[in-house]
Amino acid sequence: MANMNQLRIFIVVLSVFLNGCTFIGLPWQFSAASTVGDLVSAEATGKTLSENGASLALNRDCKWGRAALGWPPCLTKEELVDKLIEMDCKTYSWNFLNIPYCREIK
């Protein structure tokens, strides 16, 4: 069981490094390739490569943009529904970063 948790942590850490973050000594081509991979992944799944990796490793739905709302980035489906209900919106919408917000209908 401990080995599985260590593997999950390793996958999450690895996915963050492969997300295109710029680190000293990392060639720019790697960062550009990762960015293209993120674009393709986001178009196909609505998530970046690192979000998909973290979701798979943690068995939760991970979206880094949720941190902007003060939410944990990785949630179960039930936790996500609870967070949306707490927002108490009449109409929900999501921005281009897939962050939910209350939309006013005019």
N, C-alpha and C positions, 0 to 999 in steps of 0.2 A: 504494500500500500504506500509506504514512504517513497519507493522508487517511482511509482506512478505520479505522485505529487511533485517529485523532483523533475520528472520528465515534463510535466505540464508547465512548471515554472521556467524550465529551460526553453520550451517552445515559445512562451510569451516573451521572454527576454530576447530570444533570437528574432522573433517577428518584429519587435521594436527596432532592432538593429537593421533589419532588412527593409524597413519602411521608407528608406530614403533620407533618413536624418544624416546630416553632415557631421562626420567625425574627423579629427586630424588623422591624416594618412589614408583616408578613404578616397579612392580615385573618383573623379567626377562622373566617369562613365557608369560606375556602379549606381551612383545616386540617380542619374538620368534614367537608367534602365529600370530601377525600382519605381521611379515616378511613372514611367509608361506602364509598368505592371500594375501600379495602383489605379491608374486611369482605366485600364482594361477591366480590372477587378471591380472597380466601383460601378462601371457601366453594366457589367454582367450581374453583380450581386448586391450592389448598393453599399458595399463595404470595401475598405482598403485591404491590401494583403495582410497587414498586421492585425486589423480588426477580424478578418476571417481566421487567421491563425490563433488569435487569442480566444475567439468564440469556440473554435474546435477544441482547443486545449482545456478550456475551463468549463465547457458544456453550458455556456451562457451566451446571450446576445451582447456583443461588445461593439460600442461606438464611442470613439474618443471624444467626440463633440459633446457628449452628455456632461462632461466635466464642466462645461461652460454654465450649465444650469445648477451646478453643485451636486449633481447626481453621481453615483458610482458609474464608471464607464461600462462595466459588465453587469448585466441584470438577467434574471430569469424572466420568462414571459409574464409570470404572475407579478413580479416586482415592477416590471415595466408598466403593466396595466395599473397597478396601485399608484405609481408616480404620475401617470397621466390623469387619473381620477383626482389626485391631490391638486392638480393644476386648476381644476374646476372650470374648464372652458365650455362655452356653448358650442363653439366650432374649433376643432383642432386643425392645425396645418403644420407642415414641416418645411424648413428653409433648405437652401442648397447644400448645407452641411448635414442635413437630416436631423436637425435639432427641432423638437416640437415647440410650438408656441400657440397661444390663443389668438385666433384670427377674428377680427371684427368684420361683420358682414354689413356692407353699406347699402 
